[in-house]
Each structure stands twice: as structure tokens, then as C-alpha cells.
Amino acid sequence: MFTIAASVQAETGYDAWLRYAPLPAPVMARVGSVPLSVTLLGNSPVLRSARDEVVRGLSSMLAAQITASTALPQTSTILLGTLDRVRALVPDAPPPAELTNDGFWLATRAVRGQTVLIVAGRNERGVLYGAFAVLQRIARGENVSRLNERQEPAAPVRWVNHWDNLDGTIERGYAGRSIFFENGRVLDDLTRVSDYGRLLASVGINGVTVNNVNANPLVITDGFIPQIARLADVLRPWGVALSVSIDFSSPRRIGGLDTFDPLDPRVAAFWKDRVDALYRAIPDLGGVVLKADSEGRLGPSAYNRTHADAANVIARALAPHNGVIFYRGFVYDNLMDWREPKNDRARAAYDNFHPLDGKFDANAILQIKHGPIDFQVREPPSPLFGALRNTNQAIELQITQEYLGQQRHVCFLVPMWKTVLDFDMLATSTSPGTPVRELVSGRTFNRPAGGFVGVSNVGRDANWLGHDLAMANLYGFGRLAWNPTVSARDIANDWTTLTFGHDPQVVETITGILLDSWPAYERYTGPLGAGTLTDIIGVHYGPGIESSERNGWGQWHRANGRGIGMDRTIATGTGFTSQYIPLVGAQFESLASTPDELLLFFHHVPYTHVLHSGKTVIQHIYDSHYQGAAEAADFVTRWRQLERLFDRERYASVLASLDYQAGHAIVWRDAVNNWFLWISGIPDAMGRAGRFPGRVEAEAMTRERYANTAVVPWETASAGQAATCQAGQTCTARHRYQGPAGTVDIAVQYFDESDGASRFSLFVGDRQIDSWTADAQFGSATPNGHTSTRRMVRNVRLASGDELRVQVEPDALENGALDYIEITSSP
Amino acid sequence: MFTIAASVQAETGYDAWLRYAPLPAPVMARVGSVPLSVTLLGNSPVLRSARDEVVRGLSSMLAAQITASTALPQTSTILLGTLDRVRALVPDAPPPAELTNDGFWLATRAVRGQTVLIVAGRNERGVLYGAFAVLQRIARGENVSRLNERQEPAAPVRWVNHWDNLDGTIERGYAGRSIFFENGRVLDDLTRVSDYGRLLASVGINGVTVNNVNANPLVITDGFIPQIARLADVLRPWGVALSVSIDFSSPRRIGGLDTFDPLDPRVAAFWKDRVDALYRAIPDLGGVVLKADSEGRLGPSAYNRTHADAANVIARALAPHNGVIFYRGFVYDNLMDWREPKNDRARAAYDNFHPLDGKFDANAILQIKHGPIDFQVREPPSPLFGALRNTNQAIELQITQEYLGQQRHVCFLVPMWKTVLDFDMLATSTSPGTPVRELVSGRTFNRPAGGFVGVSNVGRDANWLGHDLAMANLYGFGRLAWNPTVSARDIANDWTTLTFGHDPQVVETITGILLDSWPAYERYTGPLGAGTLTDIIGVHYGPGIESSERNGWGQWHRANGRGIGMDRTIATGTGFTSQYIPLVGAQFESLASTPDELLLFFHHVPYTHVLHSGKTVIQHIYDSHYQGAAEAADFVTRWRQLERLFDRERYASVLASLDYQAGHAIVWRDAVNNWFLWISGIPDAMGRAGRFPGRVEAEAMTRERYANTAVVPWETASAGQAATCQAGQTCTARHRYQGPAGTVDIAVQYFDESDGASRFSLFVGDRQIDSWTADAQFGSATPNGHTSTRRMVRNVRLASGDELRVQVEPDALENGALDYIEITSSP
């Protein structure tokens, strides 16, 4: 009975979780009576946003006319205002001091005989957040007739960062070009920025840093500041403070100085001058973000100064304006000697910043990635979280799925983030402890600032993040930043309902896929804490097992023929475990008490080491990759059950993504398993790894004009090789089917390179049964684990002796590369 | 007392072992009296060559005037003639039938009161060979006053092949461009070809194939045959028969036919027509060489015909002219599925040709590489040698050092060839058995033809093969083809004496280096039968451990983390051992009876397997590579003892080569050991592998403008990386020496790429202590194991705190790449 509501509307995903779809009758019944008028106390851009949103949301969801007023009407109404204004009208409202900044209070009162749904904020932003809260409760089908609820954010900092470059590209962005910049300027049409601000505000995000942390110093020049101010103007009505990333060598690069020594008074004067100029244009600027002395960025080490020196010279320029500086803790040596077994990139953040605890000014915040490495599929919490007592800190979470499928794989990150947020660092002797979520909020050590930073990197794709399901991560980040104790299931469930509607099968299926997605991704990429076994010094997407080894980037898993894992113990390893509070470190120091899922992060063990699960490490690797790939395939099956239960656009778009993911999960499975099978020399007890029933290598097919090419790294192509075709030719690979007559599924595994288009066709005899164009602009220009792609052609009738033929016509740059075909009985 | 004779003459190596240096007096005393006149019976180009050579040799060695006549003079004389002519003058000469073709008889007789040194040949060629024999005996300081000796070749076929292309390049040639061809034509000046023919004749070689087995079909067109005939004309006086390589698809490519099916009468007619044309121009043509159905060459498989069909259609065209066809047994599938453990390239020759035994015509000869793979540093004999009873066969040996250091490393191949020639295949029940040398001669099974083919590939370098010591291989091939029972030491000793003179220290040292060179090369490249662990699908020169794995070329060593080796047993492997006569195969089938040096050719064993030597496999790998590199270093020390004992040109040239080799042996040592240390995870019990005292990585030096680059494959650079410099820049890498004051040797390990020039300088403080230009045209255009090169700067005084600085200025294409410096105390 829910199937009608939204299924006929075309959707692009642009509205995300703020669709305000008309509520089906049974949902409306649950919601109860809702006032059809809204009363706004006061007048400001933020307050008007709140009122307009209520009008927009209610009129759409209730299909009713909503009236707006500035004084209490003679009907029931939704009353929007700051607490002090509301108390003037409603005597039993709570006193404003009881709410923290950005908090709000929702209550139902009778005022002059009319029901008033009070939305009272501690500040204007609180009013806006309260308005969104009411609308989302209605959209989720919750009863709003008797509200009495206060909501306060977990932390003052709830920001997103964008790694957008001024030329319009986005570093680690996977959904089109920048919504802010193009060609060295801010875009003319900022409608999309405003709509983005609305999305952020709806989940309580109050700050956005618009440019890449690998910052162009031009951003803070007089010529560019007016451009930035335009962005601030459209974000301001949504209570979102703008901030910018800065380059630490700016005094020399744009300031006309011969130094950027933070202790040089001329440098201090430079920063004061530039910060003052920023605040003249943007009086409510949030502050700045600084990446220094890392990955080639210049920093205070050039003058033997400390990170605190660097942060404070800028913090002191910001302080008079109440601005803050986020100093990134992601500082490490990317030229480390990999042969020295004591070297350990994981140690870097603590080693750099722990000695400086207490040296940072009150308006400086250390921005710490959630784990000690770099957004891998599984990491323990950064030990810095438990180690800083006199330094503001914020946790940096990555919404853009850099190492987690780059929005081509569904990977709901809230469960992963919660493994860190909920981790008790035992930083004090208090009970119930000091989970990371408390430490970063600043409460544990009474810090004046702290909170959550998410690297968002939305782009100009219609649905913001490329994959419709990826928006659950942006939503989830906001929800956690507001309240990190909410469960992943609740977040997934809420997001799904808001995004896809109320059909219980839809909600249950999509929530289930979301909750299962990270574990599946971990299983088919890098289980047991080995990290995402990807091409670590390149695009960070497809498999590349050895790419992390033997280079200075320090992300080593140390796999050799006998075993795998980084020994980070005090006893025999890098001593990383000593950076934790002893009770925490002791758990990881001991092989026995280290949980299986982090085993290889902390210990080097032989492949024959037996896990707590009872399996050997090598068998776990095989099993995990087969299980993960099977789960990815199952996502497709589960999704297909939803056909016609909502709009066909998003149904089809997500189905295509899940189909692709299922194929790429097999690329991962085979690459990782083939590599470990080779190097360990230990067979898969289940007999799967290295055996591929029904698979016919392109090299073994009868080929015309196709040449054989070795694929690098070898494990990313079946048998290490592909058939490649020169542009301008038509290449074919033929195979005579010898199996029994029946209905089969045919997988065509090919390489969709980023540098052109190849037209593929599949024939049975003379009959073309499928054709498609490989024209991705993604990943890599050669055949490898980034580009390996599976085309499934299902339910093909074959007789023994039928000839299958793959034909390709590549253009000037593509290779039309073919890996194999695989013929299996249709299920 | 011998040190004066030749030491002041400038030498280029062009004269090779035919220098005819004036004999020192003590040597002359040993030689005894030598006639100063020469009498030639008959008159033909070959006979005149014999006479002229005697005049040339004696007049030079004896510093005397030599008179020539056509009838016995009134003085002692050297009498040259065929046996029938000699017997007419000297009644007690043996009857001609007692000598086989090309054989000769040397004897001292008194004729009409004068001493006559008789050089009597079975045929004219025998006369020429006898003349060379007398001259070399004199040059070696042997007494020739009472000769009575008959010499017969071991086999009728003693040919060299050249892989020269018509454009002047040489496939697997390492000493300059072709002496035959340039720019699609035969060279105008063929002086060098004549001189080459003389060298060949001096050691009994009677045939030369001038063009690449990967043949250009144009060679046998009417337009090109006159060119070939010019080559035949200059070789003819040396008794060297010319032959050509042909392309099997010629009927289609140049014959205007739509087929090259060997059973098609039109194809047979084509071959008859072309062969007749060849013989019209070159009546004494030796025959043709054919590579078919291998490495992309077309062959009879295109029409489902056999190799015998292919050989015979051409053999029948040759037969009326007494020509022969060499059909190459090097036929294998280079697209083999490496994942199938039963696949084995080593099986290919036997599998292809054993079933055809008896099917080849009498003038077809199967040309079989000495081992079952491809000229690796150690192989067992090809099982085909013991398996063919009704087919002519020739053994193909490779003089050009394709997998054996490419004439940049000294590697005297006679000892290696003898491991195969002396191997008893037990092909019959005869005693003393059937060593390969007997089988290929044709004697064992009374075949009409058979013998030895050497792939020579001399080039236009002054010394023919690039490295002065490499000529010992061309000489040694000739000696073995004539008489394979002569010892390697005798050959080395003879060659050294002829080439470098009579100083006992010189002869002993160079002979010693030659005899030690192949074992050393085997130790630092690929011990235990694993094959040369080189870049197998590229230039076949520097290390590249994994390059042979996971491709269709089939040269696999199957190393993984647990063990190494190809299991070729019947019981558990590819069954290759079944191709040998059972008694021979049984030795290799059993792990216990397989000799250590071939262990990994036949068995896959864990690294912990204990050898007959008592060492584990992994420790043997480490030890062997350290020992081999130390031996290469010792060659330099040994050579340095020879300074001023002969001409400084060849002294300096060989010293430079040995110096280079010692450095490159360290590249090999480190690459192989680092790779096995990594994959096995088993440390070197001697603590050397992976530890490099005194080494400072370029990446760890203080660098200006130098960038870090990952080297592929990683094991070919220390720590897997190099510092690279862009053209047009001056890059520097500095290191402050912290060791004790003293005299040190400084090794600068850099990459001398093939694509440009980089100017390197080494400074201590401000003082330049060395500079050199990396401008090799060899190997590879990137930093890797082919280009890694060591510059040794010896005896440098350093104080603690001194700054060492490497500076480079690369040109447009070179990278000026630097790997490391290594500082060690001077010995």
C-alpha cells in the first residue's frame, strides 16, 4: 500500500534526504496533527531560512497551503524563534542558558487556546536546526503532536572540508567538478552552493572549508578574497561559516617577504594583515585550515620551529575575530626508509604532536585523522586522542570514499567511524571512560573548542556524491557530529526513509545493504587490519598488493612468503603500541588479546597463525575475499527486489553501480587471493583460489588482431595478461562453447580505461546478444585493477559447439583490452 | 725475459688469435728449425689462401723472408697440397681415403735430401686447415721439426650462424653493427668479411649463415641473390660455405602464391625455383637454415603439416645441389598458460620432433639448442640428443653471450658447453657410451650429416665481439667443433698464448680467469639450475627475478615464499624427465640423485631443503651470490697484476670491462639476494644479505633538484629507489662523512641509461676527485638492473665531517639517476 507514493516521480538524487515527498496516508496518521501555519519571531537570513524551510517542507509533505506570520495567529502554529524571544511569548519555556550554542528545544504548548509547536533555539542557528528537526520527524512519520525535547550538539565544531582546487578539480573527489570553483575563479551561479548549505544545515553542520588543504596561496590575496566572500554570502543564510585552507609559505609566496619563519615579526604582521582582510570581507569567517610539513607542503621545520609556533602565529591573528585555526595532525615523512624495521608511519602524528601538548593557543585546534595511517578500511584510533590534555582537538573523518571504493562501491561508513568514536581511550580514570567521541568534543579536559571535521568533496554530479547511496555518509557524518551515540542502524534507517520513502521492504533492504556494505568491502579488500590492499601511491582504488611495500610512504603490510603484518609492538616492533595509554596499548601489544580484525595492524604473523576464529590467517584471507565478493553480488540480488517500489531513475542508477561493484569485488577477490596464493604457496582449503570454473582467458581464445599484453601489477588481470587492440582496428576473440546445452550467464571481463572509448559487442554465432561502450573517465589509462570491469550478460541459451565472439573497436587512446569471459549456469 | 716482445705494439684485438707476433728467442728455441720456403701443389683460391697464410705467418713470427714456389725447391720447405698430389711427390704419404673430408696430415719427411714439412689435406680445405695448424703450433711455441700427425674433424658440419638483419642491426649482437649488411644491402667493403673468413678457417669452421633466422624473405629474391653472392665470393677462398636463413612463408610473401603449404606442388615448385637461382649464383652454397612455427614465425602448422613436411619440401630442392637444410628445433609455444603446472617449455623440442624421427630427408639436419630451454647459464642437455636415431642432428651453441653477460662480463663458455657435449645420453648399450658430442657427429647412428652450429654474431667493433676475452669463445667453439674432447684448459691456454703471448704469468692468469669466469657468472646470476634470473622477456641482461614468471614464455622458476624450482618429474611434475633414456631420466627424477647444480631445473623444493653440500637452498643462494661477486672483484685484482706485461690497449680495455663487471656482479648479488630475502623471510646466516655497511642511499642524502623515483623491478636498485634529475638541471646529492679519518674507496652506484649522456662529478668538499660521463647505448632507457653501474673511486683521504657531493648534469633523455654511494676502507 506504500508502493504508489513516490514511485512515479522522476528523481535525480539532488534533493537527497530533503525530498519532502508527499506523505502516504498511513504515515500521516502516525504523524498526527501538524499546524498549517508558521510564525517567525525576528528577522534575519538564518531565521528566514528556517521559516521558508518549514513552509517548503510542510506544503510538500502535507500537500497543503502553509501560511506564515510574524505574530501568533489565531490557529495552531509552528513558532520559530530564539529562546529569549520565545520566552517572551511562552512563559513556561526553559531559560536560554540551559541550552548550549546551536541547541534547540521542541515543545508543544497551548498558547491562547491554540496549539503551538515551539521551535526555540539557543541562537538563530538553533532555530534553523530545530525547524529541520521537526520537518524530518514528520518526514520520517513520527508523531509531533506532543513534543517536549531538547537537542544540543555534541561539540561546537561540526565542519566539512573540501579538497577543491581553484581550477575546478577536486583532489579525491569522485562526483564531478567543484561546486565552488572553475578556472581559477568562484563560479558565477552559486545556486548549488546554497542548496549544499541547506543540506549541511539540515544535519547540523556549521562550517565548511571550501578549498584544498594542499592550498593555493592565492586564496587569501586581495584579488581573491571578494570571490570567497561571495561563497560566504550564500552559505550564511544556512548558518554555515566559511573558512579557507592556507599555505604556510604564503608570506614568501604572496607576501613579498624572504621568509615564512613563524617567529619573524614580519611574518606575524603578514598573517595579521591577511586575516584582517579576510574578516573585513567575511565578518563571520570560521577560520582557517593549515596542512604544513607533510607530503611536500612547506612548514615550520624549514626554520626549525614547532608546529605550535606555526599554529600560534596565525591563531593570534585570528583571535581578535574569534576565528580558529585547524592545524592538521596528518604530518609524516613520506621518504621513510622502508628497510628499517623500526620505522613506522603510524607513529608520526603522536611523535610530532604529543610533545607539543599545551603549547597551542586556545583558538588552535589539532585536526586528527581518525586512525594513525590514512583512512584505511580498518584502523585503530589514533593514539593522539588519548594523549592530548591541553590541546583542542577535532577528529577528521573522510566522507569521500578515497580508500573505500570512491563512490563506485557502496560503503556506509558510520559503522566504521563508530569503531573509533566509541573506542575508550582510558585517558582518565573516570567512569564510564573516555571514548574518542568525548575526547574530541572537548568535554573530557574542558577544552574551549573541539569536534568533528568531515572531508566531504561533493561535486557537480546531480546526486552530489556520484552514488545515490553515498549520501548516507554525508548525512551520517552530520548526525554523528551532532550526536555520536546514535546507532548506525538508526542513522541508516532514518536516511533511507527520508531518501527513499516509507515502504518497509525498501527501508529494510536499503538499511540492510548499508549496514552490510563496509564489512563486505573490508572482506574483499583488506581484512585483518592489513589496510586497503590498493595501489597506495596512485589512485587508491583497485587492488595492488605490493604497491604499499618498499617505498617511503610507510603504509607497509610487510607481506612476504612466510607471513604478513606490521609488528608495532614494544617488544619486537616499532613500539607504536607505547603511544596508547598503557591499558589500551597492552591489549594490542599482546598477540593473544589483539582482536582478529586488527591483527595485522599490530603484529607480523606467519600465514599459518591461527586466529581467534580458529582459522589460519591465509585461510581467512581466502574465505574473506570469497565471502565479501559473494556479499557484493548479493547486494544486486537484494536491490533487484526493490524494482518498481520507488522511482526508476534511482533504482536503475544504484543497480548499475551495484552491478559494477559486484564485478569489481571479483577483481579484488581474485587479485588478492592470487597474490597470496602465489607468495604463500599454501592452497585454499576450499579449493577456490586460483581455480576459475567456466573462465576462458582472452589469451587462450582464437584472436584476430588482438595482441597479448602483460598487465601490471600482474595480479590485477586473470593469468596476469590481457588481450589488447590497437585503435582503428576491429579485434575479435572467439571461443567455441563445449559445455552442455542450457541457459548460462556470460561475464565479459574487460578494462575500461580512462583515456577513450571502446565499443564492445558480444555475439553467439552471428547473433549479437549485447553491446556496450567502455568510456569511463576514471582510474587509469592502462589495463589494471582500477579499470578491470565486468559486463554480465544473463540468461543466454547456448548449445554445445556454439561460437562466442567478443568484438571490440577502440578509439585513439583506449586499448579495448579484454581479460576473459566466464560462462556459468544461470541461477 | 718475455716481457719485451709484444708489449710495445699497439693492438686493437682485430687480429685475434692470428696475431703472428714475432717469437721471443726462447720460444723459437722450443719450436726448432722451420723451413723458410713454402711449396704449393696446385692452384685454387683455397690453396692460395693456405700458401699466403704460411708466408704471412712465418715471415711475421720468424721475422724472416719466406720464399714461395710451385715445385720442391733445393731447400727445406713446407709442402702444401692435397694428399693425392702430395703422394705423387712423397711415396710414403698415407693413402687419401684414410682421411675424412677436411682432414689433414702433418709429417716431416726427407725428400731429395731436404727436410720437407708436409701439409697434406684430404681436400683443399684440409690443406688450408693444415697450414693454419702448423702456424699455430709455431705460434704456441711447439716443436715442429718432427711432425707425424693426422687430424680429422669430429663432424662434417662446423658452421656459424649470424642473426644479422639486412638493415645492419644484429639480434642479440653486442659488438657493433653487422659486418655483412647495412641499410638493406650487403656492404660495399667486404675486407672485414674476408678477415672473418680467415679467422673461421683457422679453427676449422666451414660454413656461415649470414642472416637472421628471423629471416627477411627478400634474401632469396632475384634482386638480392647477387648481393649474397658477393659475400660468398669473399668467403670462398677460406673454404667457408655461405648459407642463408629463409622465411617459410616466402611462397606467399615473395612468390605470388596464396599459400605456403609444403605439400602444395606450387609451393614445391617455388622452392625449387629459388634454390636453383641461389645455386646459379653460388654453386658451392652450403644450404639454408629455417626457423618455423616458433616465436611468431609462420610454419607448417598453418596447414596442419609436420615439421618434416616443411623441411623436406626444401630439402628436395637442395638435394640435387648437395645442399642441406638446417631445421631449427627451437620450436615452442610462447603463449603457454603459466598457471597450468603441467605446462613446460622444456618439453617442447622433444614433443615436437621425437614423433618425426625418421621422417626427415637425408639432407635435412635438425639444429638443436644445447639445452631444453634457451642458452641459460646452466641447463641439462636437450633430451632430443638421445632420442633421434634416424634424423640428422646438429647442436646449436651460442657464442654471443645473450644470457651470459653480453660480452660486458667475461664468461668463457667452453666449460659450460662441455657439460653438455660430454654428457652421456646412454642412447645405445655401447661402451664407453654415447656422449652428446658423439651423437651430434652422426657417428652413433651412422647419419650422413651432423655436427656443430655456433651463433657467432660478431660485429664491427675492432675486436669483433666487444670484449677482448670473448674471442676465446669463438676460438673455443671452432676447436670443439673440430675436436670436442680437447680440454677447456687446453683451449683456454692455447687461445691465451696465441692472443696475448708467451709470458707465463700472462698465460696462467688469463687462462685462470677464463676458466673461473663461467662458474663465477653462474654463482652471481642463477645458481642451482634456476636459469639466468634475468629480465627474460626483454634484453636478457641484468637481474629481474620475477620477469620469467607469469607469462607465456615458459621459462619459469616458480619461486614463491616457500620454495623455488620447476618440478619436471614424472611423479609430481611436468614429466619432462621421461624424455630422457630411462637410466638418465631416473637420475633427474630423484631428488637425491639430481646434482645440486641442476636441482631447481628438475625439482621444486622449499628454501630450507638441504643440498648435497649440506647447505640449505636459501643459504646457498646467499653464499653463491656473495662468492660470485667476490670472484668477479678478484678478476680485477688478478688482471691488474698483468699491467705492462703486454700492450696497454688491450690491458686497459679488458681492465675497464672487468671493473664494470665487478660492479655489475654486485648489482646481481644484491638484486637476487634482496628478492629472496624478502620473499623467503629467511635471514642470511652470515648476516650479509640486506645489510650494506658504508652504503648511503641517494634518497637519504641531502639533495638539490634530485627527485626520488621508484625503480622497476624494485630489487634492481638499492632500497628499490633512485634519485633522478631532469635534463637541463644540475642536481646534487650531499653526504657528510662521519667515519674515522683514513683512506677509503668510494663506490658511486648510478644508472647509465641508453638514451643520452649524464655528466657525473664527485667532490670532497670543494675538491673534485672524479668525473665521468654516463653515455652507454646499452640495455635500457630507464634505471634498472641493466643500467645500474658502479664507479669506483679508490684511495680517497677522508676526515670525519668531510662533505661528499655527487653532482650530475643529464642531457635531454638521461635521468642522471643515482642509486647510492658506498664508502669502505681501502684494502
Interface residues (C-beta under 8 A of the other chain):
Chain A: L335 D337 W338 R339 I537 R550 N551 G552 N560 G561 R562 G563 W678 I679 S680 G681 I682 G690 E697 E699 A700 N708 A710 W714 A719 G720 Q721
Chain B: L335 D337 W338 R339 I537 R550 N551 G552 N560 G561 R562 G563 W678 I679 S680 G681 I682 G690 E697 E699 A700 N708 A710 W714 A719 G720 Q721
